[in-house]
Amino acid sequence: MWNTSSRRTDLPLTIGITGGIGSGKTLVCSIFRSLGVEIFEADSVAKELYDGNDNVRLQLKGLFGQGIYTPEGKFIRQRLAAIIFSDREALQKVNAIIHPLVKAAFEKWIQQKTGVYVLHEAAILFESGFYKLMDANILVTAPYEMRIQRVIDRDHVLREDVIIRMQNQFAEEESLKMADFVIRNDGSEFIIKQVLEIDKRLKEDGKFW
């Protein structure tokens, strides 16, 4: 159900969008962007925090040692990924550092927006609980094996590595329960058509908020 209890009526609708690795979330977002929809890229903001926030740097070094950064102070993403993809407790500790800062950045960002709705793109929108702060949420889906092959082809990684990364996201069946809109990227229906239908729905309903 849409979250309407606490939103400010002078701000755009906040629509979360997510999808499991290999689902095609980036492609879907590019279509929304071509329609003029502004998108807050939570994962990109998080990456900037790893490199540019001194407090984040200190906390990560405290958790994982000096080797998580180069001697020049550059964050080594692959090294952290190797840890958190196989250690759920470590992942939770990192999220506890990063998520409040991303939330604050989003709240500041949306103050400057005037469209009917904006998108908040995040790989772990449901897992982090941030979806509860959205007015509605979109899930991009694709069959399990199709997603694995897409990531293998895109990132040139082993199947086992893809599966490990997938295990840090909710199973699709669980995510579907929390989604208000679903875009199926399995070739059964044109993605553009699905995006246009959601865009129309949001803009029409947005008139009554």
Contacts in CASP RR format, 6 or more apart in sequence:
PFRMAT RR
TARGET T0000
AUTHOR 0000-0000-0000
METHOD contacts of the structure
MODEL  1
MWNTSSRRTDLPLTIGITGGIGSGKTLVCSIFRSLGVEIFEADSVAKELY
DGNDNVRLQLKGLFGQGIYTPEGKFIRQRLAAIIFSDREALQKVNAIIHP
LVKAAFEKWIQQKTGVYVLHEAAILFESGFYKLMDANILVTAPYEMRIQR
VIDRDHVLREDVIIRMQNQFAEEESLKMADFVIRNDGSEFIIKQVLEIDK
RLKEDGKFW
1 180 0 8 1.000
2 135 0 8 1.000
2 136 0 8 1.000
2 180 0 8 1.000
3 132 0 8 1.000
3 133 0 8 1.000
3 134 0 8 1.000
3 135 0 8 1.000
3 136 0 8 1.000
4 135 0 8 1.000
4 209 0 8 1.000
7 13 0 8 1.000
7 14 0 8 1.000
7 135 0 8 1.000
7 209 0 8 1.000
9 209 0 8 1.000
11 110 0 8 1.000
11 111 0 8 1.000
11 113 0 8 1.000
12 110 0 8 1.000
12 113 0 8 1.000
12 114 0 8 1.000
12 115 0 8 1.000
12 116 0 8 1.000
12 117 0 8 1.000
12 118 0 8 1.000
13 116 0 8 1.000
13 117 0 8 1.000
13 118 0 8 1.000
13 135 0 8 1.000
13 136 0 8 1.000
13 202 0 8 1.000
13 206 0 8 1.000
13 209 0 8 1.000
14 110 0 8 1.000
14 117 0 8 1.000
14 118 0 8 1.000
14 120 0 8 1.000
14 133 0 8 1.000
14 134 0 8 1.000
14 135 0 8 1.000
15 117 0 8 1.000
15 118 0 8 1.000
15 119 0 8 1.000
15 120 0 8 1.000
15 134 0 8 1.000
15 135 0 8 1.000
15 136 0 8 1.000
15 137 0 8 1.000
15 138 0 8 1.000
15 202 0 8 1.000
16 119 0 8 1.000
16 120 0 8 1.000
16 121 0 8 1.000
16 122 0 8 1.000
16 125 0 8 1.000
16 131 0 8 1.000
16 134 0 8 1.000
16 136 0 8 1.000
16 137 0 8 1.000
16 138 0 8 1.000
17 25 0 8 1.000
17 28 0 8 1.000
17 29 0 8 1.000
17 32 0 8 1.000
17 39 0 8 1.000
17 119 0 8 1.000
17 120 0 8 1.000
17 121 0 8 1.000
17 122 0 8 1.000
17 125 0 8 1.000
17 137 0 8 1.000
17 138 0 8 1.000
17 139 0 8 1.000
17 140 0 8 1.000
18 25 0 8 1.000
18 121 0 8 1.000
18 122 0 8 1.000
18 123 0 8 1.000
18 124 0 8 1.000
18 125 0 8 1.000
18 126 0 8 1.000
18 131 0 8 1.000
18 137 0 8 1.000
18 138 0 8 1.000
18 139 0 8 1.000
18 140 0 8 1.000
18 175 0 8 1.000
19 25 0 8 1.000
19 123 0 8 1.000
19 125 0 8 1.000
19 139 0 8 1.000
19 140 0 8 1.000
19 141 0 8 1.000
19 169 0 8 1.000
19 175 0 8 1.000
20 123 0 8 1.000
20 140 0 8 1.000
20 141 0 8 1.000
20 147 0 8 1.000
20 166 0 8 1.000
20 169 0 8 1.000
20 172 0 8 1.000
20 175 0 8 1.000
21 123 0 8 1.000
21 147 0 8 1.000
21 151 0 8 1.000
21 162 0 8 1.000
21 165 0 8 1.000
21 166 0 8 1.000
21 169 0 8 1.000
22 142 0 8 1.000
22 147 0 8 1.000
22 148 0 8 1.000
22 150 0 8 1.000
22 151 0 8 1.000
22 154 0 8 1.000
23 140 0 8 1.000
23 141 0 8 1.000
23 142 0 8 1.000
23 147 0 8 1.000
23 185 0 8 1.000
24 140 0 8 1.000
24 142 0 8 1.000
24 150 0 8 1.000
24 185 0 8 1.000
25 121 0 8 1.000
25 123 0 8 1.000
25 140 0 8 1.000
27 185 0 8 1.000
27 191 0 8 1.000
28 138 0 8 1.000
28 140 0 8 1.000
28 183 0 8 1.000
28 185 0 8 1.000
28 191 0 8 1.000
28 195 0 8 1.000
29 39 0 8 1.000
29 119 0 8 1.000
29 121 0 8 1.000
31 191 0 8 1.000
31 192 0 8 1.000
31 195 0 8 1.000
32 39 0 8 1.000
32 119 0 8 1.000
32 195 0 8 1.000
32 199 0 8 1.000
33 39 0 8 1.000
35 195 0 8 1.000
35 196 0 8 1.000
35 199 0 8 1.000
37 117 0 8 1.000
37 118 0 8 1.000
37 119 0 8 1.000
37 199 0 8 1.000
38 113 0 8 1.000
38 115 0 8 1.000
38 118 0 8 1.000
38 119 0 8 1.000
39 118 0 8 1.000
39 119 0 8 1.000
39 120 0 8 1.000
39 121 0 8 1.000
40 105 0 8 1.000
40 106 0 8 1.000
40 109 0 8 1.000
40 110 0 8 1.000
40 118 0 8 1.000
40 119 0 8 1.000
40 120 0 8 1.000
40 121 0 8 1.000
41 121 0 8 1.000
42 102 0 8 1.000
42 106 0 8 1.000
42 120 0 8 1.000
42 121 0 8 1.000
42 122 0 8 1.000
42 123 0 8 1.000
42 125 0 8 1.000
42 130 0 8 1.000
43 121 0 8 1.000
43 122 0 8 1.000
43 123 0 8 1.000
45 102 0 8 1.000
45 105 0 8 1.000
45 106 0 8 1.000
46 98 0 8 1.000
46 102 0 8 1.000
47 77 0 8 1.000
49 56 0 8 1.000
49 98 0 8 1.000
49 101 0 8 1.000
49 102 0 8 1.000
50 56 0 8 1.000
50 57 0 8 1.000
50 60 0 8 1.000
50 75 0 8 1.000
50 77 0 8 1.000
50 80 0 8 1.000
50 98 0 8 1.000
51 74 0 8 1.000
51 75 0 8 1.000
53 101 0 8 1.000
56 97 0 8 1.000
56 98 0 8 1.000
56 101 0 8 1.000
57 69 0 8 1.000
57 73 0 8 1.000
57 75 0 8 1.000
59 97 0 8 1.000
60 68 0 8 1.000
60 69 0 8 1.000
60 75 0 8 1.000
60 80 0 8 1.000
60 94 0 8 1.000
60 97 0 8 1.000
61 67 0 8 1.000
61 68 0 8 1.000
61 69 0 8 1.000
63 90 0 8 1.000
63 93 0 8 1.000
63 94 0 8 1.000
64 79 0 8 1.000
64 80 0 8 1.000
64 83 0 8 1.000
64 90 0 8 1.000
67 76 0 8 1.000
67 79 0 8 1.000
68 75 0 8 1.000
68 76 0 8 1.000
68 79 0 8 1.000
68 80 0 8 1.000
69 75 0 8 1.000
69 76 0 8 1.000
70 76 0 8 1.000
80 94 0 8 1.000
83 90 0 8 1.000
84 90 0 8 1.000
84 91 0 8 1.000
84 94 0 8 1.000
84 168 0 8 1.000
85 91 0 8 1.000
85 164 0 8 1.000
85 165 0 8 1.000
85 168 0 8 1.000
86 164 0 8 1.000
88 168 0 8 1.000
91 168 0 8 1.000
95 124 0 8 1.000
95 128 0 8 1.000
99 128 0 8 1.000
99 130 0 8 1.000
103 130 0 8 1.000
103 133 0 8 1.000
106 120 0 8 1.000
110 118 0 8 1.000
116 202 0 8 1.000
116 203 0 8 1.000
116 206 0 8 1.000
116 207 0 8 1.000
117 135 0 8 1.000
117 202 0 8 1.000
117 203 0 8 1.000
117 206 0 8 1.000
119 138 0 8 1.000
120 130 0 8 1.000
120 134 0 8 1.000
122 128 0 8 1.000
122 130 0 8 1.000
123 169 0 8 1.000
124 168 0 8 1.000
124 169 0 8 1.000
125 131 0 8 1.000
125 134 0 8 1.000
125 137 0 8 1.000
126 137 0 8 1.000
126 170 0 8 1.000
126 174 0 8 1.000
126 175 0 8 1.000
126 178 0 8 1.000
127 168 0 8 1.000
127 169 0 8 1.000
127 170 0 8 1.000
131 137 0 8 1.000
131 178 0 8 1.000
135 209 0 8 1.000
136 180 0 8 1.000
136 181 0 8 1.000
136 202 0 8 1.000
137 178 0 8 1.000
137 179 0 8 1.000
137 180 0 8 1.000
137 181 0 8 1.000
138 179 0 8 1.000
138 180 0 8 1.000
138 181 0 8 1.000
138 182 0 8 1.000
138 183 0 8 1.000
138 198 0 8 1.000
139 172 0 8 1.000
139 175 0 8 1.000
139 176 0 8 1.000
139 178 0 8 1.000
139 179 0 8 1.000
139 181 0 8 1.000
139 182 0 8 1.000
139 183 0 8 1.000
140 182 0 8 1.000
140 183 0 8 1.000
140 185 0 8 1.000
141 172 0 8 1.000
141 175 0 8 1.000
141 176 0 8 1.000
141 182 0 8 1.000
141 183 0 8 1.000
141 184 0 8 1.000
141 185 0 8 1.000
141 186 0 8 1.000
142 150 0 8 1.000
142 184 0 8 1.000
142 185 0 8 1.000
142 186 0 8 1.000
143 186 0 8 1.000
144 172 0 8 1.000
146 186 0 8 1.000
147 166 0 8 1.000
148 159 0 8 1.000
148 162 0 8 1.000
148 163 0 8 1.000
148 166 0 8 1.000
151 157 0 8 1.000
151 162 0 8 1.000
151 165 0 8 1.000
152 158 0 8 1.000
152 159 0 8 1.000
152 162 0 8 1.000
155 162 0 8 1.000
169 175 0 8 1.000
176 182 0 8 1.000
181 198 0 8 1.000
181 201 0 8 1.000
183 191 0 8 1.000
183 194 0 8 1.000
183 195 0 8 1.000
183 198 0 8 1.000
184 194 0 8 1.000
185 191 0 8 1.000
END
